[in-house]
């Protein structure tokens, strides 16, 4: 089986059945000096580790990747391509569970060895360099990621045909890094360029690549606040993936989850609840309980339950997601902290404001220590805490929100458009509550214009802004 087959859903049953045999065979093979047996053991451990990553069993996969490295080193030496590939796979998995420092250190060492063994522009070297750049982006260093992705793109254009899929990968990665820096126009342009290139390919594999390009463009539309454009493209991708991969394939379910989130941002709560319940149920049918996609579904459904007033159900789902993310990702991974921040919100809306503020403070402190002040996770945690203070302690909320807004101006894509709008509206309301009526009116007018354009006049956030604006205008005129 190829690495691609090892992670395809239709092969999961076979891989699960093979694991005991792989374990038995490799426990014997490691004691051998037979070169072929050691090579086969390394390959089997590497491929079965990829399977485990796909199923969400990252902790087990890390141990298997390390064993694969031991096998490959014993078979072919520490600088052989197979050994270095196994090391790069381990670095990728460490990044996926938020152990960025370990991942970056291992990538740097492995890339130096790859440059020496096969050259700096070998395909495996460039893949490792690209994944390292992505790790810098995920860890909150988009400027570093952009510089690295630009260099990788230039190298791939020098060494590969113009229509090679790896060039499309580089364009997508660079576009995502641009978006994290707030360079949304450049990000959209790159995504559109890549989609055009992918549309010129016609094989089945490139059809899936084309759908990935469309998915990335839809995400860029979403980041730019073009929600209707994003929804149309997400729906097109979901339909095509269902036809090619099946209704219950993880990629199909990811597309449906993205659609559901757009419906939430547009205020279509009932539609999103139904979609998220369907996605969660189907994911539970094909994935392990701690798979990241299941935990994401639980988190998303919890948010909808809270928004719909089902606080106990929402809190229960958030706790399940937090427990799963702690087991698989660690206590300080950005997804774990995000779920805790969401739980704080559920407690707040359920009337337990003191518990909510206490949890929100802990999450903000953990995020600040782990990621720094300008990371997306820290920004969202700060915004969350400010929102809780905003209702009863507006003077405490104002400096938190103003600090957050300064960071957003420097990196506009650090916060989703809907949350950006909600935070600015909260700031306007806080200004009104402390008697700064003129500032409140000016800011809420700006928010109303954005909300009408993005969400429509019937959306709950638009209505909230309009009510606050009317009140602030009345108080301002009474002075």
Secondary structure, 3 states (H helix, E strand, C coil): CCHHHHCCHHHHHHHHHHHHHHHHHHHHHCCCCCHHHHHHHHHHHHHHHHHHHHHCCHHHHHHHHHHHHHHHHHHHCCCCHHHHHHHHHHHHHHHHCCCHHHHHHHHHHHHHHHHHHCCCCCHHHHHHHHHHHHHHHHCCCHHHHHHHHHHHHHHHHHHCCCCCHHHHHHHHHHHHHHHHCCCHHHHHHHHHHHHHHHHCCCCHHHHHHHHHHHHHHHHHHHHCCCHHHHHHHHHHHHHHHHHHHCCCCHHHHHHHHHHHHHHHHCCCHHHHHHHHHHHHHHHHHHCCCCCHHHHHHHHHHHHHHHHCCCHHHHHHHHHHHHHHHHHHCCCCCHHHHHHHHHHHHHHHHCCCHHHHHHHHHHHHHHHHHHHCCCCHHHHHHHHHHHHHHHHHCHHHHHHHHHHHHHHHHHCHHHCCHHHHHHHHHHHHHHHHHCCCHHHHHHHHHHHHHHHHHHCCCCCHHHHHHHHHHHHHHHHHHHC
